[in-house]
Amino acid sequence: MFKAIVPLEPELILPDYRNIRINVQRKKVGDGEVEDVLARYRSDSAPWGPVERPVKFGDLVTLDVEGRVELKIILKQERIDYIPSMENQSPLPGFSVQLEGLERGITKTFSVKVPDEYTDDTIKGKDCHFTVTVNEIKEKLLPLLDDEFAKGIGEGFETLDGLRADILDRLNKNMDLQMQEEFNEQALQKVVEESVVTVPDLIIKREVDNMMDDQQRALKSRKIELDSYLNHLGKSEDELREEMRPAARERVVRNLVLKNLSREFNLEISDAEVESQIKDMFAGANKRSIRRALKSDEVKKSVSMSILNRKAMENLVNLIKGNESRDKSGKPKSKSA
């Protein structure tokens, strides 16, 4: 006789969420941010042109390079293109810095330490000796920032001022969206932190299993085996699972909070809402896949939960914002608040 242990849903006591206040300061978007975007546009559209000067960060450098650790050759390539910068840690940290100031035709030898966390145990922590020859140096030939430049961006703008106005408008919209997302996250996190709940170990373990499944699917999509990933981290599967436990508990509690808020707000969803959401999710798929999804109880359950969670968040945020508006106006709260 087979027996399955099914843990009961933990009992969660919500805090007085009606009196929660959130403080999110909106960052100002100004000329500096607009000019940063314009600088990226100029760089993205600029061709590379050869220069007769020493290498600078941001140049496109054509190299012959060989790297050895003791007698082992770990890198040997000719006429490879490379862009040195502080952010570029390839092939090893510190390599880029050694190229700065080199001139075309010059060969340089130098050593860089292989990081201790490097995946190859036979060379990590040892010195790698590089021999590098600079064959060519190119820089971005940036276009003039004028009305002609603006006409070539996106669908085209008549003037540079028009392009600047469009950038400012989009930056402000993005900032508003970020503010809303931050407000939502702080509101939910506040409720989670102030809720009273004891999560059984079995439920946390089950959520860790789900997270491990997600991790393995992500690795598989990149054609990476779990054992190789664990070896790269220098951890066992048990150690990785143990590290996941706090995040697993957090996920469980967040879902419980949203589920309880849905009940508090007496939220309901219709079959039509679920069907519409599924069709949106599978937009572009063939009709057979859509029909299969519409018949899947698992898909419908997942979509229903997603819709309920979204509605619960909307109600929570609207309640908090409504209270804050009354605070600012000086009007008394309604009895229901």
N, C-alpha and C positions, 0 to 999 in steps of 0.2 A: 504494500500500500504506500503510495507516494504522498508525502506531506510537504506543503509549501508554506513557508513563513512569510506572511504579508504584513509589513509594519503598518500600523494605523497612522493616519495623518496627524502630525503633532498639533496640539492645541496652541493657538497663538492668540495673545491678547494685544490688540492694537492700542497704541497710545492715544492721547487726545490730539489727534491730527488736525482737528479744526482750529487749534490755536498755534499751529506751526508757522513760523515766519522764516523766509528765505531771503538772504542778501546776496544778490548777484550784481556786481558792478559792470556796466557796459564800457568796454574799451573804446576810446575815441579813434575813429578812422580819419586820417588827415592826409595832407599832401605827401608826407614821407612814405606812407603805405602805397599811394598811387604811383609815386616815382619808382618804388621797388618793383611794382608790376611792369611798368614801362621798361625798366632795365632788363627784366626777364624776357619781355617781348623782343627787345633789340638783340639780346644774346641768342635767343632761339632762332631768329631769322637771319643771323649774320653768317656769312661763309667764312671758311678758314683761309688765311693767306700766309705765305712764307715770310719770315722775318730774319734779319741778320743781327741778332743780339743774343745774350745769354738767356737761358730758360727761366721763366717765371711761373708761379702757380697759375693754373688756368690755361696754360698753353697746351697745344696738341703736339706731342713730341714723338717722333719715330725713333725707335731704339733697337739696338742689338743687345740682348741681355743674357747673362748666364749666372746662375746661382748654385753654389756648392756648400754643403754641410759636411765637413771633413772630406771624404772622397766621394760622397754621394751627390750627383747632380740632381737638383730638385726643380730647376728651371733652365731651359735653353731655347730661346726664340730669336728670330731675326726680323727686323723691320716691323716690329709691333707698334701700334699706336697707343699712347698712354697720356693721360691728363693728370699731371701732378697737382695735388692739393692736400691740405691738412686733413680733409675728410677721407681721402683715398688711402685705405690701409692695405691695398693690394700691391705686390704679392705678400708683403709683410709690413707691419707698422714701422715707420721710419724710413721706408724706401723713398717715398716722394721727396722728403726733405733733402736727400742726398743729390737729387737732380737739380735743385735750384742753383742757378748761377753757371751751369755748364754751357759751353758753346758748341756749335755744330762741328762735328769731326773729332771732338775730344773723347778720349776713353778714360774712365775713372773706375777704380776698384775701391770698395768699401765693405764694411761688415755691419750686419743688423742682427740683433738677437731674435731667435725664433721664440714666440710667446710660450710660456709654460703651459697654457691651456690648449696648445696646438694639438690637433687630432693624431698626428703621427708621433708615436712615443719614441721613435728612434732618433728624432731630430729636435723635439721640443726642448727649450731651454738652452740650446746650443747656438753658436754664432754661424750665421749664413754669410758666406763671402761672395759678393756680387762683382761682376765685371760688366760695365755698361758703356756703350758707345752711342753718342747722339748723332743720328743721321740727318734729321730735319727738325726745324722748329716752326710752328705755325701759331698765329693768334687770330682771334675773332676780329673780322673787319666790320665794326659796328656801323650801321646806317645812321644818317642824320635823323635827329628827332624833330620831324616837321610834319606838315600836312600830308606830304607824299607818303611818308612812313605810315601815317594813320590810315590811309586808303588801302594799305595792304594787310591790315589786321582784321581778322574775322571776315565779316561780310563787307567790311570797308566803312570808313568814317570820312566825312567831308573835310573835317579839320582835326588837328591835334587836340584842341580844347574839347571837341565832341567825344574823342576817345577817352580823354581824362575824365569827363563827366560820366561816361558809361562805366569806367573802371570804379569810380567812387561809388556809384549806385550799386554795383554788384558787390563791392566790399562791404557796404553797409547792410545789404540783404544777408550776406554770409555771416556778418557779425550778429545780426538779429537771430539768425538760426542757431548759431553757437550759444547765444545767451539763453534761448529757449531750451536747448538741450541741457545746458548746465543747470538751469533752474529745475528742470524735470528730474535730473539725476540727484541734485541736492535734496529735493522734496522727498523722493523715494528713499534715499539713504537715511534721511532724518527719521522717517517712519520705521525703517528697518532697525536702526540703532536703538530706538526707544521702545520697540516691541518686546514683549516677554514671551519667550518660547524655549523649549528644550527639544533639541533635535536628536532622535535616537541614532546610535552609531550605525545601525543597519541602513538607514535612509542616506546618511552621509556616504557610506560605502557604495550604495547604489548610484549616487550622483557622481562619485569618483569613477565608477565604471563607465558612466555615460561620457564623462570628460575624456577618459582614455580612448573610448571608441571614436570620439570626435578627433582626438589627436592623431590616431592611427589613420583615419580617413584623410586627414589633411596631409600626413606624411606620404600616404599612398599616392595621392594626386601629384606629388612631387617626385614619385618613384624612389622614396627613401624608406628603408626597412626600419622597424622600431628598434631593433638591436643596434643598428648603425647610429641611430639618433641618440640612444642611451649611451653608447660608447663615446660619442662626441661630447655629451654632457658630463661624462665621467660618473654616471649614476646607475643604480639598479632600478628595475621597474618598481620594486617595493618603495625605494626612496622617492621616486617620482610621484607615486601614488600618495605617499605621506605628505609631500609638499602640496599636493592638490587639495587636501582636506579642508583647509580654511576657505578656499575659493568655492569648494563644493558646498560647504555649509552656507556660505553667503548666497549662493544661487538658490538653495532650497528655501532659505528664509525670505528672499526677495519674491519668489514665486508664491509663497504662503501669504505674504503681505498683500500682494496684488489680488490673490484669490479671496482673501477676507474683505478687502476693500470693495471688490465686485459685489459681495453679499451685502455689505453695508450700504452701498449705493443702489441696491436692488436692480442691478444691471441684467439685461437680457439681450440675446441676439437671435435673429431670425435665420431660418434656413436660407433665405434669399441673400442675406449678408454673407453667409459662409460660402455659398455658391459663387457669388460675385467675386469674393476675395480669391477663391481658388482659380477662377478663370483669369484674373489679373496675374496671379502667380505663374500660370502656365501660358501666358500670352506668347504667341509665336510657336508653341508646340503643336504637334499634329492633333487632329480631333480625337484619335484613339487614346492618346495620353491624357487628354482633358477628361474624356469620359471615364477612364480608369481612376483618375484622381477624384472625380465627383462621387464615385461609388466607394472609395476607400474610407472606412471608418477611422483609420489611423490619421489620414490626412485631414478629414473633417474635424476630428478631435483637436489636432494640433492647431488648425486654423481658428477654430472656435476659441481656444485658450488665448491665442495671439490677439484676437479681436477684443476679448474681454479684458485682457491686460491693458491694451491701448485705451479702452474706454475708462478703465479704472484710473489710469494715469491722468487722462484728460479731466476727469471729475475732481481728482485730488488737486491738480494744478489750478483748475478754475476756482476751487474752494479757497485755496491759499491766496491766490491773487485777488479774489473778491474781498477777503478779509483785509488784505494789505491796502486795497483801495479805500475801504472804509476807515482804516487807521489814518490814512493820509487826509481824508476829507473831514475827519473828526466826527463822523456820524456813528451812533451807537450800533452795535451788532444786533442782528435779528436774533430771536430766541432760538431759532433752529441752528444758528451758527455756534 
